[in-house]
Amino acid sequence: MPDFFDEQRLISAESDAPRKFITKAQAISSIHEILRDAKLNITFLLLDILETAAGDGPVSLPGKAFYRDTNAANIHRLLDLILENKKGSKIMKKWMYPHAVSLVCETIHTEMEAAKKYLFMTTAQTSPEFIETWDINAIMDPISQDITPTWTSVLQAATESRFSQCKKSDKPDLFRKTTQHIISTQVHYRRSSCSAKVQIGLGLMAWSTGASKNLINVLHKAGLSKSYTSIGKTISSLHKFSIEQAREISRGPHVSTYDNINIPSSDRLEQCPDAMAKMQIGTLPTLYALDNVDPNHLKLAPILENLKKACSLKLGDLRPSKDAAMAYLFQTSVNIVKVLFKYSNSENLSDALVNHPDLQHKPRRPLPKNHKTRCFPLAISTIEEASVVGNLHLTNSRIRSCQILRAKDVNSWERREVFQLAFGTFHMVMNLIWALLHMHRGSLSQHGSLAYYFAVLEKARLGKDRPEYYPLLAALTQVIDGLIVNSWRSECGYHSLDAFLQSNPSPEEILSIAQIIVKKYATPKASVNPTGSSTPYVDHVHSNTILLIRDLLYVIELVSAISAGDFGRIEDILPDLACIFRGAGSNNYSMEILHFIFNLKYVWTDDFAYVNSTSLTFPK
């Protein structure tokens, strides 16, 4: 606004009187005097100017000038001054409320329409890649920040108090943020059933965790999931994508595996004649991609040539080499040390001691660093691998028998020579603990038997020949941990383990005691023929406990090696495992290990052996 005004133009634009310039303050004072003399206030003047702005002629010019873009800053300043005034703010907010609600609703309507294309997804479009990367925050963060900022502000005001907003915190409240996203997705889904990126993911998550049909439909009514029928169609769509991916993988280097699967279909005790079976049993085949593998390492010709020249296994092949025996002694000593750390007071343990390089497993043949295996599950077949007909060992045996019968067929495929068989490491652990349970179960009255220890630990549901894997492994782990802790108490030289650790033993001293425990408590004495007529006294409880500790230490090492993805550690104990299976009466698994050792030593090329052996320790 200019600081000086033309007084003649202020009074009359057509006056011929000489012009006289006045200051802004004088002009405003003159206007006030005119309004006061006319008994009017500034509001009436402003109303008159604005009401005439829609008309034509000179009278409308001041009103039109008021609405010019160049005057927008002044209008904003005018409204700000009204809001800054206590009375003005009260009047303004009362007038503004219905208009503000209408404006916010219209803005949110526009934002929600704009967000549709970012959340659009049908069941047929759902791919495995989408499921693998699905994350509600990753989906909703860009939408809430860039597409629906007004709606997000409303949600933030509704879900967080002013006190919480004013409270400073270095850590963001992820739960509140996720809650806001979930509410937003419900609203988007109610607006359009095709805005279902989040609902498809939540529905599949509910289905995969065993949610019932009724629960999924309840989630659907709440806007959190697609309907149960739609989830079924989504699974069918994912199946098609997975099969297509598997087709592509099958054209290149890959490993094919299979395992049994049990799916409960009913929780009712009574079964009708024509009803679905209470348990659906089948076989789940899976393909694993062999990434970064040279196809030349998988050629069949060198393998067949080695097979023709191969000799039978010798007894020396079933004895661990000196290097393998020393490696196992060290690895199992480290396992014993980890049991000490596991059950010791954390106040007496330093990170430097726990993570000391001398107390860690030595890699033998580990997987490459940051290796991640791509797996592609196929459709479940109704062949029950857990039955006699579909048993793993019987299946492998039949494949070998088929290879013998077709030895003179027309090509390698017809002769089934392309199949190079191996066991599954998880399956081997499961059969190993079943075999050890069979050998060491004993009876409740036999001290040192597994039945006795299970009773002490109050373990239930372990009386069957083949209990469930995880409860049995947990029970056996507790038994071996207890026996090892007791061995530490006997050998540490202190009245308690805490006192031993408070003495700050060196890693070499700890490892030395662990090796003493292996030799004293896990190594049976060689049997000798009695020289006299009398039979020497034998402490059977002590002898059986030593055998139990020895066998369970193999389980601990096998599980640890699989978890570390180090097949070299597994290979070190394969001959011993074959003997354990044979001694336990599990001839099938003993033969599987012998076949594998034979192939490693005499049939497979070094490159193929590396590929095949490392594939056995794929992270499952």
Contacts in CASP RR format, 6 or more apart in sequence:
PFRMAT RR
TARGET T0000
AUTHOR 0000-0000-0000
METHOD contacts of the structure
MODEL  1
MPDFFDEQRLISAESDAPRKFITKAQAISSIHEILRDAKLNITFLLLDIL
ETAAGDGPVSLPGKAFYRDTNAANIHRLLDLILENKKGSKIMKKWMYPHA
VSLVCETIHTEMEAAKKYLFMTTAQTSPEFIETWDINAIMDPISQDITPT
WTSVLQAATESRFSQCKKSDKPDLFRKTTQHIISTQVHYRRSSCSAKVQI
GLGLMAWSTGASKNLINVLHKAGLSKSYTSIGKTISSLHKFSIEQAREIS
RGPHVSTYDNINIPSSDRLEQCPDAMAKMQIGTLPTLYALDNVDPNHLKL
APILENLKKACSLKLGDLRPSKDAAMAYLFQTSVNIVKVLFKYSNSENLS
DALVNHPDLQHKPRRPLPKNHKTRCFPLAISTIEEASVVGNLHLTNSRIR
SCQILRAKDVNSWERREVFQLAFGTFHMVMNLIWALLHMHRGSLSQHGSL
AYYFAVLEKARLGKDRPEYYPLLAALTQVIDGLIVNSWRSECGYHSLDAF
LQSNPSPEEILSIAQIIVKKYATPKASVNPTGSSTPYVDHVHSNTILLIR
DLLYVIELVSAISAGDFGRIEDILPDLACIFRGAGSNNYSMEILHFIFNL
KYVWTDDFAYVNSTSLTFPK
1 24 0 8 1.000
2 24 0 8 1.000
3 23 0 8 1.000
3 24 0 8 1.000
4 21 0 8 1.000
4 22 0 8 1.000
4 23 0 8 1.000
4 24 0 8 1.000
5 21 0 8 1.000
5 22 0 8 1.000
5 23 0 8 1.000
5 24 0 8 1.000
5 26 0 8 1.000
5 27 0 8 1.000
6 19 0 8 1.000
6 20 0 8 1.000
6 21 0 8 1.000
7 19 0 8 1.000
7 20 0 8 1.000
7 21 0 8 1.000
7 22 0 8 1.000
8 15 0 8 1.000
8 17 0 8 1.000
8 18 0 8 1.000
8 19 0 8 1.000
8 20 0 8 1.000
9 19 0 8 1.000
10 22 0 8 1.000
10 27 0 8 1.000
10 30 0 8 1.000
22 30 0 8 1.000
31 45 0 8 1.000
35 41 0 8 1.000
35 42 0 8 1.000
35 45 0 8 1.000
49 62 0 8 1.000
49 63 0 8 1.000
49 66 0 8 1.000
50 63 0 8 1.000
50 66 0 8 1.000
52 59 0 8 1.000
52 60 0 8 1.000
52 62 0 8 1.000
52 63 0 8 1.000
53 60 0 8 1.000
53 62 0 8 1.000
53 63 0 8 1.000
53 64 0 8 1.000
53 66 0 8 1.000
53 67 0 8 1.000
54 60 0 8 1.000
65 71 0 8 1.000
66 75 0 8 1.000
79 92 0 8 1.000
82 88 0 8 1.000
82 89 0 8 1.000
82 91 0 8 1.000
82 92 0 8 1.000
83 89 0 8 1.000
83 92 0 8 1.000
104 150 0 8 1.000
104 154 0 8 1.000
107 150 0 8 1.000
108 148 0 8 1.000
108 150 0 8 1.000
108 151 0 8 1.000
108 154 0 8 1.000
111 147 0 8 1.000
111 148 0 8 1.000
111 149 0 8 1.000
111 150 0 8 1.000
111 151 0 8 1.000
112 148 0 8 1.000
112 151 0 8 1.000
112 187 0 8 1.000
112 188 0 8 1.000
112 191 0 8 1.000
114 147 0 8 1.000
114 148 0 8 1.000
115 143 0 8 1.000
115 147 0 8 1.000
115 148 0 8 1.000
115 188 0 8 1.000
115 195 0 8 1.000
116 188 0 8 1.000
116 191 0 8 1.000
116 192 0 8 1.000
116 194 0 8 1.000
116 195 0 8 1.000
118 142 0 8 1.000
118 143 0 8 1.000
118 147 0 8 1.000
119 139 0 8 1.000
119 143 0 8 1.000
119 185 0 8 1.000
119 188 0 8 1.000
119 192 0 8 1.000
119 195 0 8 1.000
119 196 0 8 1.000
119 197 0 8 1.000
119 198 0 8 1.000
120 192 0 8 1.000
120 194 0 8 1.000
120 195 0 8 1.000
120 196 0 8 1.000
120 197 0 8 1.000
121 130 0 8 1.000
121 194 0 8 1.000
121 196 0 8 1.000
121 197 0 8 1.000
121 200 0 8 1.000
122 194 0 8 1.000
122 196 0 8 1.000
123 200 0 8 1.000
123 226 0 8 1.000
123 230 0 8 1.000
123 232 0 8 1.000
123 233 0 8 1.000
123 234 0 8 1.000
123 237 0 8 1.000
124 233 0 8 1.000
124 237 0 8 1.000
125 237 0 8 1.000
126 200 0 8 1.000
126 234 0 8 1.000
126 237 0 8 1.000
126 238 0 8 1.000
126 241 0 8 1.000
127 238 0 8 1.000
127 241 0 8 1.000
128 238 0 8 1.000
128 241 0 8 1.000
128 242 0 8 1.000
128 245 0 8 1.000
131 201 0 8 1.000
131 204 0 8 1.000
131 238 0 8 1.000
134 201 0 8 1.000
136 178 0 8 1.000
136 181 0 8 1.000
136 182 0 8 1.000
136 185 0 8 1.000
136 198 0 8 1.000
136 202 0 8 1.000
137 174 0 8 1.000
137 177 0 8 1.000
137 178 0 8 1.000
137 181 0 8 1.000
139 181 0 8 1.000
139 197 0 8 1.000
139 198 0 8 1.000
140 181 0 8 1.000
140 184 0 8 1.000
140 185 0 8 1.000
140 198 0 8 1.000
141 181 0 8 1.000
143 184 0 8 1.000
144 151 0 8 1.000
144 152 0 8 1.000
144 180 0 8 1.000
144 181 0 8 1.000
144 184 0 8 1.000
145 152 0 8 1.000
148 184 0 8 1.000
151 184 0 8 1.000
151 187 0 8 1.000
152 180 0 8 1.000
152 184 0 8 1.000
155 180 0 8 1.000
155 183 0 8 1.000
155 184 0 8 1.000
156 180 0 8 1.000
159 176 0 8 1.000
159 179 0 8 1.000
159 180 0 8 1.000
159 183 0 8 1.000
160 173 0 8 1.000
160 176 0 8 1.000
181 198 0 8 1.000
182 198 0 8 1.000
182 224 0 8 1.000
185 195 0 8 1.000
185 198 0 8 1.000
185 199 0 8 1.000
185 223 0 8 1.000
185 224 0 8 1.000
186 222 0 8 1.000
186 223 0 8 1.000
186 224 0 8 1.000
188 195 0 8 1.000
189 195 0 8 1.000
189 196 0 8 1.000
189 198 0 8 1.000
189 199 0 8 1.000
189 223 0 8 1.000
190 223 0 8 1.000
196 226 0 8 1.000
199 220 0 8 1.000
199 223 0 8 1.000
199 224 0 8 1.000
199 225 0 8 1.000
199 226 0 8 1.000
200 226 0 8 1.000
200 234 0 8 1.000
202 219 0 8 1.000
202 224 0 8 1.000
202 225 0 8 1.000
203 211 0 8 1.000
203 216 0 8 1.000
203 219 0 8 1.000
203 224 0 8 1.000
203 225 0 8 1.000
203 226 0 8 1.000
203 231 0 8 1.000
204 231 0 8 1.000
204 234 0 8 1.000
204 235 0 8 1.000
206 215 0 8 1.000
206 216 0 8 1.000
206 219 0 8 1.000
206 225 0 8 1.000
206 231 0 8 1.000
207 216 0 8 1.000
207 231 0 8 1.000
207 232 0 8 1.000
207 235 0 8 1.000
211 219 0 8 1.000
213 228 0 8 1.000
216 225 0 8 1.000
216 227 0 8 1.000
216 228 0 8 1.000
216 231 0 8 1.000
217 227 0 8 1.000
217 228 0 8 1.000
219 225 0 8 1.000
220 226 0 8 1.000
220 227 0 8 1.000
220 228 0 8 1.000
220 230 0 8 1.000
225 231 0 8 1.000
226 234 0 8 1.000
239 379 0 8 1.000
242 376 0 8 1.000
242 377 0 8 1.000
242 378 0 8 1.000
243 378 0 8 1.000
243 379 0 8 1.000
245 376 0 8 1.000
246 287 0 8 1.000
246 376 0 8 1.000
246 378 0 8 1.000
249 287 0 8 1.000
249 289 0 8 1.000
249 374 0 8 1.000
249 376 0 8 1.000
250 287 0 8 1.000
252 290 0 8 1.000
252 295 0 8 1.000
253 289 0 8 1.000
253 290 0 8 1.000
253 293 0 8 1.000
253 295 0 8 1.000
253 298 0 8 1.000
253 611 0 8 1.000
254 287 0 8 1.000
254 288 0 8 1.000
254 289 0 8 1.000
254 290 0 8 1.000
255 287 0 8 1.000
255 288 0 8 1.000
255 290 0 8 1.000
255 612 0 8 1.000
255 615 0 8 1.000
255 618 0 8 1.000
256 285 0 8 1.000
256 286 0 8 1.000
256 287 0 8 1.000
256 288 0 8 1.000
257 285 0 8 1.000
257 286 0 8 1.000
257 287 0 8 1.000
257 288 0 8 1.000
257 424 0 8 1.000
258 283 0 8 1.000
258 284 0 8 1.000
258 285 0 8 1.000
258 286 0 8 1.000
258 385 0 8 1.000
259 283 0 8 1.000
259 284 0 8 1.000
259 286 0 8 1.000
259 385 0 8 1.000
259 426 0 8 1.000
259 427 0 8 1.000
260 281 0 8 1.000
260 282 0 8 1.000
260 283 0 8 1.000
260 284 0 8 1.000
260 384 0 8 1.000
260 385 0 8 1.000
260 386 0 8 1.000
261 281 0 8 1.000
261 282 0 8 1.000
261 283 0 8 1.000
261 284 0 8 1.000
261 380 0 8 1.000
262 279 0 8 1.000
262 280 0 8 1.000
262 281 0 8 1.000
262 282 0 8 1.000
262 386 0 8 1.000
263 279 0 8 1.000
263 280 0 8 1.000
263 281 0 8 1.000
264 278 0 8 1.000
264 279 0 8 1.000
264 280 0 8 1.000
265 276 0 8 1.000
265 277 0 8 1.000
265 278 0 8 1.000
265 279 0 8 1.000
265 280 0 8 1.000
266 275 0 8 1.000
266 276 0 8 1.000
266 278 0 8 1.000
268 278 0 8 1.000
271 277 0 8 1.000
271 278 0 8 1.000
281 382 0 8 1.000
281 384 0 8 1.000
281 386 0 8 1.000
281 387 0 8 1.000
282 380 0 8 1.000
282 381 0 8 1.000
282 382 0 8 1.000
282 383 0 8 1.000
282 384 0 8 1.000
282 385 0 8 1.000
283 380 0 8 1.000
283 381 0 8 1.000
283 383 0 8 1.000
283 384 0 8 1.000
283 385 0 8 1.000
283 390 0 8 1.000
284 377 0 8 1.000
284 378 0 8 1.000
284 380 0 8 1.000
285 377 0 8 1.000
285 378 0 8 1.000
285 379 0 8 1.000
285 381 0 8 1.000
286 375 0 8 1.000
286 376 0 8 1.000
286 377 0 8 1.000
286 378 0 8 1.000
287 375 0 8 1.000
287 376 0 8 1.000
287 378 0 8 1.000
288 373 0 8 1.000
288 374 0 8 1.000
288 375 0 8 1.000
288 376 0 8 1.000
288 615 0 8 1.000
288 618 0 8 1.000
289 373 0 8 1.000
289 374 0 8 1.000
289 375 0 8 1.000
289 376 0 8 1.000
290 298 0 8 1.000
290 611 0 8 1.000
290 615 0 8 1.000
291 374 0 8 1.000
293 611 0 8 1.000
294 607 0 8 1.000
296 607 0 8 1.000
297 605 0 8 1.000
297 607 0 8 1.000
297 608 0 8 1.000
297 610 0 8 1.000
297 611 0 8 1.000
298 608 0 8 1.000
298 611 0 8 1.000
300 412 0 8 1.000
300 417 0 8 1.000
300 418 0 8 1.000
302 605 0 8 1.000
302 608 0 8 1.000
303 420 0 8 1.000
303 603 0 8 1.000
303 604 0 8 1.000
303 605 0 8 1.000
303 608 0 8 1.000
304 412 0 8 1.000
304 417 0 8 1.000
306 602 0 8 1.000
306 603 0 8 1.000
306 604 0 8 1.000
306 605 0 8 1.000
307 602 0 8 1.000
307 603 0 8 1.000
310 598 0 8 1.000
310 602 0 8 1.000
310 603 0 8 1.000
311 602 0 8 1.000
313 594 0 8 1.000
313 597 0 8 1.000
313 598 0 8 1.000
313 601 0 8 1.000
317 575 0 8 1.000
317 597 0 8 1.000
317 598 0 8 1.000
317 601 0 8 1.000
318 575 0 8 1.000
318 578 0 8 1.000
318 579 0 8 1.000
318 594 0 8 1.000
318 597 0 8 1.000
319 575 0 8 1.000
320 328 0 8 1.000
320 572 0 8 1.000
320 573 0 8 1.000
320 575 0 8 1.000
320 576 0 8 1.000
324 571 0 8 1.000
324 572 0 8 1.000
324 573 0 8 1.000
325 572 0 8 1.000
327 362 0 8 1.000
327 364 0 8 1.000
327 569 0 8 1.000
327 572 0 8 1.000
328 557 0 8 1.000
328 569 0 8 1.000
328 572 0 8 1.000
328 573 0 8 1.000
328 576 0 8 1.000
329 515 0 8 1.000
329 518 0 8 1.000
330 362 0 8 1.000
331 361 0 8 1.000
331 362 0 8 1.000
331 557 0 8 1.000
331 560 0 8 1.000
331 561 0 8 1.000
331 569 0 8 1.000
331 572 0 8 1.000
332 518 0 8 1.000
332 522 0 8 1.000
332 553 0 8 1.000
332 556 0 8 1.000
332 557 0 8 1.000
333 511 0 8 1.000
333 514 0 8 1.000
333 515 0 8 1.000
333 517 0 8 1.000
333 518 0 8 1.000
334 359 0 8 1.000
334 360 0 8 1.000
334 361 0 8 1.000
334 511 0 8 1.000
334 514 0 8 1.000
335 553 0 8 1.000
335 556 0 8 1.000
335 557 0 8 1.000
335 560 0 8 1.000
336 484 0 8 1.000
336 487 0 8 1.000
336 488 0 8 1.000
336 514 0 8 1.000
336 517 0 8 1.000
336 518 0 8 1.000
336 553 0 8 1.000
337 359 0 8 1.000
337 510 0 8 1.000
337 511 0 8 1.000
337 514 0 8 1.000
339 480 0 8 1.000
339 481 0 8 1.000
339 482 0 8 1.000
339 484 0 8 1.000
339 485 0 8 1.000
339 488 0 8 1.000
340 484 0 8 1.000
340 485 0 8 1.000
340 488 0 8 1.000
340 497 0 8 1.000
340 510 0 8 1.000
340 514 0 8 1.000
341 349 0 8 1.000
341 354 0 8 1.000
342 481 0 8 1.000
343 481 0 8 1.000
343 482 0 8 1.000
343 485 0 8 1.000
343 497 0 8 1.000
344 497 0 8 1.000
344 498 0 8 1.000
344 501 0 8 1.000
345 498 0 8 1.000
345 501 0 8 1.000
348 498 0 8 1.000
348 501 0 8 1.000
348 502 0 8 1.000
349 501 0 8 1.000
353 359 0 8 1.000
353 507 0 8 1.000
356 507 0 8 1.000
358 507 0 8 1.000
358 508 0 8 1.000
358 511 0 8 1.000
359 507 0 8 1.000
359 510 0 8 1.000
359 511 0 8 1.000
361 560 0 8 1.000
361 564 0 8 1.000
361 566 0 8 1.000
361 569 0 8 1.000
363 564 0 8 1.000
363 566 0 8 1.000
364 566 0 8 1.000
364 567 0 8 1.000
364 568 0 8 1.000
364 569 0 8 1.000
364 571 0 8 1.000
364 572 0 8 1.000
365 566 0 8 1.000
365 567 0 8 1.000
365 568 0 8 1.000
365 569 0 8 1.000
365 571 0 8 1.000
365 610 0 8 1.000
365 613 0 8 1.000
365 614 0 8 1.000
366 564 0 8 1.000
366 565 0 8 1.000
366 566 0 8 1.000
366 568 0 8 1.000
367 565 0 8 1.000
367 566 0 8 1.000
367 614 0 8 1.000
367 617 0 8 1.000
372 619 0 8 1.000
373 618 0 8 1.000
373 619 0 8 1.000
375 618 0 8 1.000
383 389 0 8 1.000
383 390 0 8 1.000
384 390 0 8 1.000
385 391 0 8 1.000
385 392 0 8 1.000
385 395 0 8 1.000
388 394 0 8 1.000
391 588 0 8 1.000
392 423 0 8 1.000
392 427 0 8 1.000
393 588 0 8 1.000
393 589 0 8 1.000
393 591 0 8 1.000
393 592 0 8 1.000
394 588 0 8 1.000
396 421 0 8 1.000
396 592 0 8 1.000
396 595 0 8 1.000
397 588 0 8 1.000
399 416 0 8 1.000
399 419 0 8 1.000
399 421 0 8 1.000
400 421 0 8 1.000
400 595 0 8 1.000
402 416 0 8 1.000
403 415 0 8 1.000
403 416 0 8 1.000
403 417 0 8 1.000
403 419 0 8 1.000
406 414 0 8 1.000
406 415 0 8 1.000
406 416 0 8 1.000
407 415 0 8 1.000
408 415 0 8 1.000
409 415 0 8 1.000
412 418 0 8 1.000
420 599 0 8 1.000
420 604 0 8 1.000
420 608 0 8 1.000
420 612 0 8 1.000
421 595 0 8 1.000
422 596 0 8 1.000
422 599 0 8 1.000
422 612 0 8 1.000
422 615 0 8 1.000
422 616 0 8 1.000
423 589 0 8 1.000
423 592 0 8 1.000
423 593 0 8 1.000
423 596 0 8 1.000
423 616 0 8 1.000
424 616 0 8 1.000
425 558 0 8 1.000
425 562 0 8 1.000
425 570 0 8 1.000
425 616 0 8 1.000
425 617 0 8 1.000
426 562 0 8 1.000
426 620 0 8 1.000
428 558 0 8 1.000
428 577 0 8 1.000
428 589 0 8 1.000
428 593 0 8 1.000
429 473 0 8 1.000
429 555 0 8 1.000
429 558 0 8 1.000
429 559 0 8 1.000
429 562 0 8 1.000
430 469 0 8 1.000
431 581 0 8 1.000
431 586 0 8 1.000
431 589 0 8 1.000
432 554 0 8 1.000
432 555 0 8 1.000
432 558 0 8 1.000
432 577 0 8 1.000
432 580 0 8 1.000
432 581 0 8 1.000
432 589 0 8 1.000
433 469 0 8 1.000
433 472 0 8 1.000
433 473 0 8 1.000
433 476 0 8 1.000
433 555 0 8 1.000
434 465 0 8 1.000
434 466 0 8 1.000
434 472 0 8 1.000
434 586 0 8 1.000
435 580 0 8 1.000
435 581 0 8 1.000
435 584 0 8 1.000
435 585 0 8 1.000
435 586 0 8 1.000
435 589 0 8 1.000
436 476 0 8 1.000
436 551 0 8 1.000
436 552 0 8 1.000
436 555 0 8 1.000
436 580 0 8 1.000
436 584 0 8 1.000
437 450 0 8 1.000
437 462 0 8 1.000
437 467 0 8 1.000
437 472 0 8 1.000
437 476 0 8 1.000
438 465 0 8 1.000
438 584 0 8 1.000
438 585 0 8 1.000
439 551 0 8 1.000
439 583 0 8 1.000
439 584 0 8 1.000
440 449 0 8 1.000
440 450 0 8 1.000
440 544 0 8 1.000
440 547 0 8 1.000
440 548 0 8 1.000
440 551 0 8 1.000
441 449 0 8 1.000
441 450 0 8 1.000
441 451 0 8 1.000
441 463 0 8 1.000
442 449 0 8 1.000
442 450 0 8 1.000
442 451 0 8 1.000
442 452 0 8 1.000
443 449 0 8 1.000
443 451 0 8 1.000
443 452 0 8 1.000
444 451 0 8 1.000
444 452 0 8 1.000
444 455 0 8 1.000
445 452 0 8 1.000
446 452 0 8 1.000
446 541 0 8 1.000
447 541 0 8 1.000
448 541 0 8 1.000
448 544 0 8 1.000
448 545 0 8 1.000
448 548 0 8 1.000
449 544 0 8 1.000
450 476 0 8 1.000
450 479 0 8 1.000
450 548 0 8 1.000
453 479 0 8 1.000
454 462 0 8 1.000
454 475 0 8 1.000
457 475 0 8 1.000
457 478 0 8 1.000
457 479 0 8 1.000
459 471 0 8 1.000
459 475 0 8 1.000
461 467 0 8 1.000
461 468 0 8 1.000
461 471 0 8 1.000
462 471 0 8 1.000
462 472 0 8 1.000
462 475 0 8 1.000
473 555 0 8 1.000
473 559 0 8 1.000
476 552 0 8 1.000
476 555 0 8 1.000
477 556 0 8 1.000
479 548 0 8 1.000
479 552 0 8 1.000
480 548 0 8 1.000
480 549 0 8 1.000
480 552 0 8 1.000
480 553 0 8 1.000
480 555 0 8 1.000
480 556 0 8 1.000
483 521 0 8 1.000
483 545 0 8 1.000
483 548 0 8 1.000
483 549 0 8 1.000
483 552 0 8 1.000
484 517 0 8 1.000
484 549 0 8 1.000
485 497 0 8 1.000
487 517 0 8 1.000
487 520 0 8 1.000
487 521 0 8 1.000
487 549 0 8 1.000
488 497 0 8 1.000
488 500 0 8 1.000
488 513 0 8 1.000
488 517 0 8 1.000
489 496 0 8 1.000
489 497 0 8 1.000
491 513 0 8 1.000
491 516 0 8 1.000
491 517 0 8 1.000
491 520 0 8 1.000
492 500 0 8 1.000
492 513 0 8 1.000
493 500 0 8 1.000
494 500 0 8 1.000
494 503 0 8 1.000
518 553 0 8 1.000
521 545 0 8 1.000
521 546 0 8 1.000
521 549 0 8 1.000
522 546 0 8 1.000
522 549 0 8 1.000
522 550 0 8 1.000
522 553 0 8 1.000
523 546 0 8 1.000
523 550 0 8 1.000
524 543 0 8 1.000
524 546 0 8 1.000
524 547 0 8 1.000
524 550 0 8 1.000
530 536 0 8 1.000
551 580 0 8 1.000
554 573 0 8 1.000
554 576 0 8 1.000
554 577 0 8 1.000
554 580 0 8 1.000
557 569 0 8 1.000
557 573 0 8 1.000
558 570 0 8 1.000
558 573 0 8 1.000
558 577 0 8 1.000
560 569 0 8 1.000
561 567 0 8 1.000
561 568 0 8 1.000
561 569 0 8 1.000
561 570 0 8 1.000
561 617 0 8 1.000
562 570 0 8 1.000
562 617 0 8 1.000
565 617 0 8 1.000
565 619 0 8 1.000
566 617 0 8 1.000
567 613 0 8 1.000
567 614 0 8 1.000
567 616 0 8 1.000
567 617 0 8 1.000
568 613 0 8 1.000
570 616 0 8 1.000
570 617 0 8 1.000
571 600 0 8 1.000
571 613 0 8 1.000
574 593 0 8 1.000
574 596 0 8 1.000
574 597 0 8 1.000
575 597 0 8 1.000
577 593 0 8 1.000
578 590 0 8 1.000
578 593 0 8 1.000
578 594 0 8 1.000
578 597 0 8 1.000
579 590 0 8 1.000
581 587 0 8 1.000
581 589 0 8 1.000
581 590 0 8 1.000
581 593 0 8 1.000
582 590 0 8 1.000
583 590 0 8 1.000
599 609 0 8 1.000
599 612 0 8 1.000
600 609 0 8 1.000
600 613 0 8 1.000
604 612 0 8 1.000
END
